[in-house]
């Protein structure tokens, strides 16, 4: 087996809605892959099919060499699953909960070791019900790790976190990468995918619209800075010839990408003085990850999904 | 690679954790263990421990109520508790989480049922013990097998019905209401709180006989009645319970759900459709 996960032509419908539309991708051993997309893009459906929780309507799927639809105890012993939302028996303590799940596996990791890995050891003897959302999420991850999995699924590991908790989670997940575990994570945050993944698969409306390294997805488009301004009494068409064809107007703002900001700004301010135009909110900036991601979803940017 | 943990070990681990959860959920412990005991004390206080006519002959108040309330206690510890517990674990996603691990379903269910059975046995024994120690409950050695058999079949039957209740309950929030709405009228129709006598409407005893609670009350009551002939094993009553238990087990096995109802359509369908227009 050369790949940890192989997906070919996977489809899933819920009634009339096509949740996953003949998608194909693969994940190599030791790779960390982020599946990125907005709500309803088909991320969770795809991952739940890989996890063996859902049936599929078409296509071939192989997880660690086994079809998860026929996944047995042996497969589940090798895979760790951190679901988007799954509950606890909240009257059990953290350590008790991890011990309980450890009992199901053939060669579980140590309870203390796993608690340390997710940094929840200080709460070992606290009941789950007393933990914050972020702390409970750590226990979720601990339960995903306790079986010492070859492959770990993380479904939206930081959704609903405050920025500090998200940052702490990223540090924890980064340290997992170092252990060589194959990780598939879903997220709708571009920065999270960029930070954690070797490769990003962008899903939208059930289709793969990009499948590449973070550098490839973000790189070429973030290189060009953007000039953005609102100008009173400045009809779009009256811009200097050199930039009129590059400019777009939306929400009252004119935006143009530039490869020579100094030259373009000089031309722009000259034009403004000449025409008596005053700027509001003139700014020069690099597109954020978020911009790149939204452009991808809007179809403004095309990446070859190899 | 180590060997798989044995089935017995897994079932034992889960039973132990279920016991722990039961002890840490005082409301469950109160309703299935303490409340029936309080009822015994109250009934004896209200009626005095004098004799009165029952369907088992003329008995003292305690001789009638101790076995009847033991039945109620056992049904509550199994049927009500498993029904509420399992549906809660389903709705909160605990079951789904287990589904993603190598834990065999049968080991999980054995743990859940084993724990409830243990709690039921303790509650039932406590009831009989208090009756014997405080209220001169008469227990005949020759009828012990009938008592134990009735206990065992009753516990198995109502544990199985508890799993079915969890399967039927559309949500964990509705499980306690469903449990009470079924068990309380049944308790009255089965002679748990008030002895069914010659004045009882024929249809009520007929209905009571069809369901499993009255057979439990009757079989245990017969084993405690001084007027029955040892061994006093009511095979036909036990058979009715066994039938109900088996039917419930088959139903549950066929319809068991690992996650909250409608999870599939909600996650993939409605939410997806609803979020679509907001994106662009």
Contacts between the chains, C-beta under 8 A, distances in Angstrom:
chain1	res1	chain2	res2	distance
A	12	B	268	7.2
A	14	B	264	6.7
A	14	B	265	5.9
A	14	B	268	4.4
A	14	B	269	4.2
A	14	B	272	8.0
A	15	B	265	7.5
A	15	B	269	6.4
A	17	B	268	7.0
A	17	B	269	5.4
A	17	B	272	6.4
A	17	B	273	6.2
A	19	B	268	4.5
A	19	B	269	7.6
A	19	B	272	6.4
A	38	B	275	6.8
A	38	B	279	5.1
A	39	B	271	6.6
A	39	B	272	7.0
A	39	B	275	3.9
A	39	B	279	8.0
A	40	B	271	6.3
A	40	B	272	3.1
A	40	B	273	7.1
A	40	B	274	7.8
A	40	B	275	4.5
A	40	B	276	5.9
A	42	B	272	7.8
A	44	B	267	6.0
A	44	B	268	7.7
A	45	B	267	7.3
A	45	B	268	5.1
A	51	B	100	6.3
A	52	B	100	7.7
A	53	B	96	7.2
A	53	B	99	7.1
A	53	B	100	7.3
A	53	B	259	8.0
A	54	B	264	7.2
A	73	B	4	7.5
A	73	B	102	4.3
A	73	B	104	6.9
A	74	B	102	7.5
A	76	B	100	6.4
A	76	B	101	5.9
A	76	B	102	4.6
A	77	B	102	4.3
A	79	B	100	7.7
A	81	B	97	7.8
A	81	B	100	3.9
A	81	B	101	8.0
A	83	B	93	6.7
A	83	B	96	6.7
A	83	B	97	6.7
A	83	B	100	7.2
A	85	B	93	6.2
A	86	B	92	7.6
A	86	B	93	3.3
A	86	B	94	7.1
A	86	B	96	5.6
A	86	B	97	4.5
A	87	B	89	7.6
A	87	B	91	7.8
A	87	B	92	2.8
A	87	B	93	4.2
A	87	B	94	5.0
A	87	B	97	7.5
A	88	B	92	7.4
A	88	B	94	6.6
A	89	B	17	7.4
A	89	B	21	5.6
A	89	B	89	7.2
A	89	B	94	6.0
A	91	B	20	7.7
A	91	B	21	5.4
A	91	B	24	4.0
A	91	B	25	6.4
A	92	B	17	6.8
A	92	B	20	7.0
A	92	B	21	6.9
A	96	B	17	7.1
A	96	B	20	7.4
A	100	B	13	6.7
A	100	B	14	7.5
A	100	B	17	5.3
A	101	B	97	7.9
A	101	B	101	6.2
A	103	B	5	6.0
A	103	B	9	7.3
A	103	B	10	6.3
A	103	B	13	4.6
A	104	B	5	7.1
A	104	B	10	6.8
A	104	B	98	7.7
A	104	B	101	4.5
A	104	B	102	5.3
A	104	B	103	4.0
A	105	B	5	7.9
A	105	B	101	7.1
A	105	B	102	6.1
A	106	B	1	5.9
A	106	B	2	5.0
A	106	B	3	7.1
A	106	B	4	5.8
A	106	B	5	7.5
A	106	B	102	7.2
A	107	B	1	6.1
A	107	B	2	5.0
A	143	B	97	6.9
A	147	B	101	6.9
A	147	B	102	7.5
A	205	B	276	7.9
A	297	B	279	6.8
A	297	B	280	7.6
A	298	B	280	6.5
